[in-house]
Amino acid sequence: MPQLKIQSNTAIPDATEILEKSSSFLSKILGKPEKYIMVSFEVNPEMIFGGTSAPLLYLELKSIGFPTGRTKEISSKLCEFLHQETGIPINRMYIEFSDVERSMWGWNGSTF
């Protein structure tokens, strides 16, 4: 049920490896089974941030029962993790967090 969407304006070497590591990382910090975690990576060269096209990341992290009281902690950990994996500076990342109601998340022909 957690989903992390990563968008960047630059190609990232070893993106598949980063996706796999991100899935495991999210499972640990969110306390959710990895079998429900989805991570995607998109390259969109038509992105700028702060008036410059220097490498950037835009992240959307959605989950049922998102721990909204932990967004600062999760932001810090996720940004540091992705900085280590991509080399993109933390101050070139934005994260949008979403807490999704069970009835608004479909899976396996039903909802949660």
N, C-alpha and C positions, 0 to 999 in steps of 0.2 A: 503494500500500500504506500510506503514512502516512494516518492519519485524525485530524483534530482536531474534537472535539465541544465546542462552546461553549454553556454554559447560563448564563442570567442571570435575575434576578428582575424585570428591567425591560426594556421594549422599547428597542431601539437604533436610532436613525435611520440610514438608509443601510446596513442590515444586509447587503444584497446586495453592496454595494461592499466592505464589510469582509470578506465571505467571499472575494471575488475577490483582494483584497490579501493575505489570510491564506494563500491557496493559493500565491501567488507567493513570499511571505515564507518559508513552510515549505520550499518547494523549495530555496531558497538556503541556509537554515541547516542543513537535513538532508542536502543534496547528493543529493536524490532527484528523478527526473523529475516535473514537475508533472502530467503526464498520468495519474499513478497516485494523486495526492493528493486526498483527500475532506475537505471542511470542512462542518460543519453548525452551525446556530445554533438554539437553542430558548429560548423565553421560558417560564419557570415562576415565576409570581408567588408561589408557595408556598415560597419559599426564604428562610432567614435565615442570617446568619453573625455570630458574635460577639454574639448576642442582639439583633441589629438587622436591620431589613429595608432598610437603605440599599443602593443599587445594588451588586451583586456579580457576579463571574464564577466559574464552576467549569469547568475545562477538563480534558478527557481527550485525551492525545496518545499514539497507539499507532503502532508501526511495526515492520516486520521489520528486524532488525539495528539496533535503536535504539542510538544511541551513549550508553550508560549513563554513561560517564565524562564526558559533557558536559552532564548534566542541570542543573547550576547555571548554566552559561553559557546554555543554551537557555531556562531559566526566566527569567533576567534579560532576555534579548532579547525573548522572547514577551510577558512582562508589560509591558515598556516599549512594545512595538509596540501591544498592545491598549489600554494606557492612552492612548496618543496617538490611537488611532482611536475610543475610546468615552468617554474622560474618566473612566472608573471608576478609582479609586485602586488602585495596585499592592497595597497591603495589604488589599484586598478581593477578592483573587484566590487561588484554589487551583488547582494543576495536579497531575493524576495521570498519571505516565508509565508506559507498558507496552511491553516488548520482546516481540513476538509471534513464535513459531516459524513458519517457512515453511509447515509442514504444517497449521497452525492458522489460516491466512488463505486463504479461498477467493476466487477471481476467475475469471470467464469459464468457468465449469463445471469448474474444476480448483482446484489450490492452487499457491502459489508454490514 
